[in-house]
């Protein structure tokens, strides 16, 4: 950042008015500060433009005669007698208007540069204000979305509370459905099973008796027949039913109505659509 003192030195430097140590120090600063060097070049260009545009004014001829007449050269010591160099200096008073105009031009240049900097700062501040306003608007939009989501969650919570109260008033045993499964008529398979189905939790339990073990490459798979689906819905493998254990099951798809339960013998790991023979079947 350029200080006021540096701006003043730059103005003097542009007019070649710096000398000695001050001149050397300022030129060192020019090598270290590109911004200051740029300002100095601008001021030199301004002073040069003024120098070229200013009209050279010569003093009137009577001025020299009046000065010489007012000085009695014979009464002055030799060292005070006007020399040709001093007379020439008197004739050179024409540089004064140029110097004054150059100084004014340099001052105007500095002011113009400062004005440009202020304008840049103002534009930067305006852009920052616009950015902040945009962020505020975005935050207002997010706040409105959050308020809407909170209202939705409150509605959902009220609905769930109503459902909980409704479920608490039900008799869970009235909702359970029991199914007895047996081999198909004429089948050589043996064994039987019993299942309980809970439509609320969409889960059930199955227990089989006297069911022969499946082969090494086969598994027992449970199916739920629901009229809304073209094919029975798989309720998973029931590999341990042959051991007489109770197996929990849950269908792969939501079940609205259980028309029948069936156990089939399928390939190892089960299949998405029944392929093997049905060994047990029970209808509600």
VOGU-3710 file (C-alpha; in Angstrom, 3 decimals, decimal comma):
1> xxxxxxxxxx> 0,000/0,000/0,000  1,314/3,451/-0,944  1,511/5,974/1,895  0,918/9,716/1,621  4,623/10,354/2,191  5,500/8,061/-0,719  2,967/9,842/-2,950  4,603/13,180/-2,114  8,079/11,797/-2,861  6,784/10,333/-6,125
11> xxxxxxxxxx> 5,480/13,778/-7,137  8,855/15,383/-6,389  10,674/12,572/-8,178  8,503/13,062/-11,259  9,630/16,719/-11,328  13,319/15,775/-10,747  13,313/17,645/-7,431  14,822/14,870/-5,286  18,561/14,909/-4,632  21,252/13,055/-2,724
21> xxxxxxxxxx> 20,346/10,511/-0,069  16,637/11,148/-0,449  16,822/10,396/-4,185  18,803/7,181/-3,646  16,431/5,952/-0,922  13,360/6,613/-3,061  14,852/4,798/-6,067  15,497/1,790/-3,818  11,830/1,859/-2,805  10,872/1,899/-6,493
31> xxxxxxxxxx> 12,710/-1,393/-7,029  10,935/-2,974/-4,045  7,377/-1,711/-4,649  5,931/-2,260/-8,144  2,801/-0,306/-7,204  4,878/2,737/-6,240  6,905/2,408/-9,454  3,685/2,359/-11,500  2,426/5,496/-9,739  5,741/7,274/-10,399
41> xxxxxxxxxx> 5,592/6,405/-14,098  2,060/7,802/-14,303  3,159/11,056/-12,632  6,124/11,414/-14,989  3,809/10,947/-17,966  1,475/13,619/-16,592  4,316/16,098/-15,991  5,760/15,416/-19,444  2,378/16,013/-21,048  2,051/19,311/-19,196
51> xxxxxxxxxx> 5,583/20,340/-20,217  4,836/19,703/-23,859  1,521/21,519/-23,773  2,632/24,577/-21,751  3,509/27,705/-23,714  6,995/29,156/-23,098  6,688/32,734/-21,785  9,626/35,111/-22,096  9,945/38,082/-19,750  9,597/41,539/-21,310
61> xxxxxxxxxx> 12,812/43,234/-22,452  12,174/46,194/-20,157  12,496/43,881/-17,122  16,210/43,388/-17,753  16,868/47,153/-18,142  14,932/47,976/-15,001  16,847/45,402/-12,983  20,191/46,652/-14,271  19,181/50,252/-13,669  18,189/49,534/-10,074
71> xxxxxxxxxx> 21,544/47,986/-9,326  24,513/50,319/-9,243  27,169/47,970/-10,340  30,016/50,429/-9,638  29,133/50,613/-5,949  28,957/46,859/-5,458  31,915/44,678/-4,592  33,274/42,691/-7,452  31,733/39,490/-6,164  28,261/41,075/-6,335
81> xxxxxxxxxx> 28,526/42,421/-9,871  25,995/40,698/-12,120  27,651/38,045/-14,195  26,432/36,812/-17,550  25,210/33,630/-15,806  23,038/35,668/-13,393  21,680/37,745/-16,227  20,815/34,541/-18,062  19,068/33,264/-14,922  16,966/36,414/-14,870
91> xxxxxxxxxx> 15,986/35,783/-18,454  15,010/32,220/-17,548  12,115/33,147/-15,298  9,880/31,640/-17,972  10,127/28,190/-16,302  8,100/29,383/-13,288  4,639/29,088/-14,881  5,574/25,689/-16,258  6,713/24,454/-12,846  3,529/25,686/-11,181
101> xxxxxxxxxx> 1,389/24,070/-13,864  3,369/20,830/-13,605  2,937/20,751/-9,841  -0,785/21,299/-10,211  -0,960/18,597/-12,869  0,929/16,147/-10,665  -1,396/16,942/-7,788  -4,425/16,386/-10,021  -2,908/13,114/-11,209  -2,485/11,908/-7,640
111> xxxxxxxxxx> -6,046/12,882/-6,833  -7,309/11,108/-9,952  -5,425/7,936/-9,037  -6,803/8,048/-5,492  -10,286/8,615/-6,893  -9,893/5,567/-9,150  -8,813/3,479/-6,179  -11,794/4,641/-4,149  -14,119/3,771/-7,029  -12,607/0,277/-7,207
121> xxxxxxxxxx> -13,119/-0,126/-3,462  -16,721/1,049/-3,788  -17,388/-1,450/-6,580  -15,819/-4,210/-4,474  -17,999/-3,228/-1,512  -21,110/-3,212/-3,730  -20,262/-6,705/-4,987  -19,768/-7,915/-1,431  -23,113/-6,426/-0,409  -24,828/-8,208/-3,307
131> xxxxxxxxxx> -23,134/-11,470/-2,326  -24,268/-11,075/1,279  -27,821/-10,312/0,168  -27,798/-13,438/-1,996  -26,591/-15,513/0,952  -29,282/-14,026/3,173  -31,947/-14,859/0,584  -30,605/-18,410/0,306  -30,652/-18,786/4,088  -34,233/-17,495/4,173
141> xxxxxxxxxx> -35,165/-20,138/1,592  -33,490/-22,854/3,665  -35,256/-21,600/6,779  -38,630/-21,798/5,039  -37,854/-25,320/3,817  -36,866/-26,400/7,325  -40,039/-24,908/8,768  -42,095/-26,781/6,164  -40,256/-30,016/6,951  -40,809/-29,501/10,680
151> xxxxxxxxxx> -44,528/-29,058/10,034  -44,574/-32,273/7,979  -42,765/-34,169/10,734  -45,186/-32,837/13,329  -48,103/-34,083/11,203  -46,426/-37,452/10,741  -45,762/-37,719/14,478  -49,417/-36,992/15,235  -50,486/-39,652/12,732  -48,133/-42,214/14,269
161> xxxxxxxxxx> -49,380/-41,416/17,748  -52,941/-42,000/16,544  -51,909/-45,333/15,038  -50,171/-46,372/18,252  -53,277/-45,588/20,274  -55,357/-47,556/17,781  -53,006/-50,552/17,922  -52,876/-50,468/21,695  -56,656/-50,829/21,742  -56,610/-53,980/19,646
171> xxxxxxxxxx> -56,537/-57,548/20,939  -53,401/-59,053/19,332  -54,792/-62,579/19,581  -57,792/-61,624/17,445  -55,416/-60,657/14,615  -53,466/-63,942/14,477  -54,329/-66,601/11,917  -53,478/-70,297/12,434  -52,875/-72,612/9,505  -52,403/-76,398/9,468
181> xxxxxxxxxx> -50,235/-77,762/6,657  -50,399/-81,363/5,411  -49,178/-83,373/2,406  -51,216/-83,132/-0,769  -53,796/-85,895/-1,308  -52,180/-88,903/-2,971  -48,644/-87,659/-2,206  -46,056/-90,088/-0,881  -44,576/-87,339/1,337  -45,128/-87,591/5,075
191> xxxxxxxxxx> -45,182/-85,159/7,914  -47,264/-82,156/8,811  -46,787/-78,593/10,083  -48,585/-75,773/11,810  -48,120/-72,028/11,225  -49,266/-68,822/12,868  -49,497/-65,608/10,820  -49,606/-62,030/12,187  -50,872/-59,612/9,502  -49,955/-56,545/11,575
201> xxxxxxxxxx> -46,233/-57,298/11,884  -46,190/-59,288/8,592  -44,365/-62,141/10,334  -45,189/-65,740/11,266  -43,926/-68,928/12,862  -43,846/-72,441/11,398  -43,267/-75,795/13,140  -43,163/-79,108/11,262  -43,204/-82,712/12,500  -42,025/-85,936/10,869
211> xxxxxxxxxx> -40,756/-84,071/7,800  -37,862/-85,950/6,149  -34,553/-84,098/5,746  -33,938/-82,361/2,427  -31,293/-83,751/0,058  -27,716/-82,390/0,017  -28,539/-80,126/-2,938  -32,030/-79,115/-1,771  -33,753/-76,824/0,752  -37,312/-76,491/2,048
221> xxxxxxxxxx> -38,817/-73,112/1,090  -42,023/-71,550/2,448  -44,523/-69,772/0,187  -47,511/-67,511/0,921  -50,392/-67,478/-1,561  -51,856/-63,968/-1,841  -54,560/-63,370/-4,515  -53,071/-59,977/-5,404  -49,888/-61,627/-6,809  -49,791/-63,981/-9,820
231> xxxxxxxxxx> -47,190/-66,201/-8,112  -46,781/-67,258/-4,480  -44,636/-64,928/-2,380  -41,459/-66,429/-0,976  -41,228/-66,387/2,837  -37,657/-67,666/2,915  -35,938/-70,980/3,596  -37,133/-73,197/6,443  -34,166/-75,557/6,550  -34,577/-76,477/10,225
241> xxxxxxxxxx> -38,235/-77,511/10,079  -37,136/-81,101/9,437  -35,590/-81,083/12,920  -38,899/-80,135/14,497  -37,784/-76,618/15,400  -39,974/-73,522/15,257  -38,952/-71,264/12,403  -39,803/-67,573/12,087  -40,592/-66,332/8,607  -41,289/-63,033/6,825
251> xxxxxxxxxx> -42,434/-62,646/3,210  -40,300/-60,858/0,611  -43,288/-58,657/-0,337  -46,143/-57,134/1,679  -49,041/-59,569/2,052  -52,612/-58,285/2,225  -54,440/-61,609/2,450  -53,106/-65,104/3,164  -55,097/-67,621/1,145  -52,714/-70,530/1,760
261> xxxxxxxxxx> -49,242/-71,524/2,984  -47,101/-74,073/1,161  -43,720/-75,736/1,662  -41,836/-76,919/-1,424  -38,554/-78,695/-2,008  -36,288/-76,403/-4,048  -32,717/-76,097/-5,212  -30,074/-75,330/-2,590  -30,324/-71,691/-1,515  -33,909/-71,248/-2,699
271> xxxxxxxxxx> -35,500/-69,751/-5,809  -37,446/-66,513/-6,483  -40,327/-68,421/-8,153  -41,427/-71,885/-7,071  -39,980/-74,681/-9,180  -39,955/-77,824/-6,998  -42,781/-80,027/-5,754  -45,063/-78,932/-2,912  -44,697/-81,233/0,110  -47,028/-79,393/2,536
281> xxxx> -50,042/-77,178/1,910  -52,459/-75,416/4,222  -55,423/-73,190/3,331  -57,139/-70,587/5,506
//
